[in-house]
Amino acid sequence: MANLFGSDGEQGDVIKIIAKQRTGKLDFISSIQEAIKSHYGSQPISLGGVFLIKKGKAMLHVMPDFSTEPLETDKMKDWLRFYEMKSPLVCLTVFHSSEMEGWDLRIEHTHCFSEHGEGGHYHFDTTPEEVEYEAYLNTAKVVYRIDQPPPVSH
């Protein structure tokens, strides 16, 4: 599985977001999704790009070896390994402002890495009073869904 944001690498318009301190319950990406929804309503808007967690810490998960048995949604949190990781973290993200009916896409997927050896899948910051983000995002012009899983029959 992969959520990818492709680019020609040419200069162009970007959405730059600088945020210091988290004052609400929503994580960084969820806050952006809510801001987009408040303006565009149910029209899905897809964004991708990079953000830096400049200060603070964040909760990330790392997958252990592949499971030998199918993992139901309720078993995933027991299987994944969660760690609090320190900044700076470089995070690559793809997210949508709302569900696209029938597409079966992840509403958000963000992976982070660092020069100090920490990284994983971003969930939320754990130090709201000191966290600092700097993001550079672009809107998707086209969305592709490759190899969609078959519908689950009950």
N, C-alpha and C positions, 0 to 999 in steps of 0.2 A: 504494500500500500504506500502511496506517496501523494501528497498534495504539492503541486509544483506551480511556480509562477515564472513564466518565461518572458524574456525581454530581448530586444535586438541590441541592447547595450548602448543605445544612442541617448544623447542628452534630451531631456524633455521635462515637462511639468511633473512635479511630485507633490505629495501632501506631506509637509513636515510638521511633526507634532513634538513639542517639548512639554513634559509633565514632571512636576516635582510634588512629592507627597501624594498619597492616596487618601482621599477624605471619605470615600464611600465604600460600599461592600463589593462593588464590581471590580474585577481585575482589569488590566490595561486594555486588552483586546475587547472584552465585553463592554467597556465604557465607550470605545470607538463604535462598536456595533450599535449600541443604544443611541448614540448621537446621530448616526446615519439613519436609523429607523425613524427617529423623531422628525427628520427632514423629508425622507423619501417614502415613509410608510412601509407597506408590504412589498414594494418593488425591490427585488434583490440587487444588491451592489456587492461586487467581489473586489477585494483588494489584496495586494501582495507586496512584499518588500522586506525591509530589514529594520529592526530596532535594537538599540543598545540599552541595556540596563546599566547605567553609569554608576549608580550608588545603590546600596541596600542589598538585600538578599531575596531569593525567589525559591519557590517550591517547584522542583522538576522531577520527572520520573525517568527511570532507565529500565529497559526491559531485561529480564534475566534470559537465560536460554529459552528457546522456543518450548512451549508447553506440549506435552505428549498427548493431551486430551483437549477437546474443544473447550473454548472459554466462553461462557455465557457472560453477559454484561455485568451481572452481580458478582462474578468471580474475578473480574479484571483487576479491581483495586487490591485484592489479596495477592495477585500474581505480580503486579508491577512493584518496583522498588522506588520509594519516594525519598528525596533528599533535599535538604535546604542547601542552596549553593550561593556563593558570594559573587558579587560583581567585581569587575565588569564582565558582562555576558553579552555576546552578539547573538541576536535571535532572528531567524529567518521565518517569515510567517505568510500564510495564506488564510484568508477568512472571508466569510460572506455575512451580509447584514441580516439575512433571513434565510430560512429553508427554501430550497427550490424543489417544489413538489415533483416527485418521481425521479429525482436525480440521485438520491441516496449519497449525498456528499457530507463530509465532515464540515460542520459549521465553522470550525477553526482548527488549525493545526500549526504549531510553532515549535521549532527545534532551536536550541541554543548551544553555543560552544564558547570556549574561552582559551586564552593563552596559558592559563594556570591549571588546565587539565580538567575543569568541571564543565558539565553540559548535560543536556537531555531534553525532554519534552516539557515545555513551559506550562505551568498551571496558573500561578499567581505569585505576587510578591508577598513576603512575610514581614517586611519592615516598612509599613505604610508611612510612617513619619519621616523616613530618610530616603525612600526610593526616588530615583530620578530616571526618566526614560527620554530617549531621543529617537524618533522614528522617521523613516523615509518610505512612503508608501505610494503605490500607483494603482489606478483602477484597471481592472481587467477589461479588455475589449471583447474577448471571446472566452467562453468556458467550455472545456471538453470533458466528457466523462468516458474513461476508457475501461473496458472490462467490468461493467456493472454486474454485481452479483445477482443471481436469479431471485425472484420473490420467494419469501418464506411461506410455505403452505402449512396451515394448522390442521 
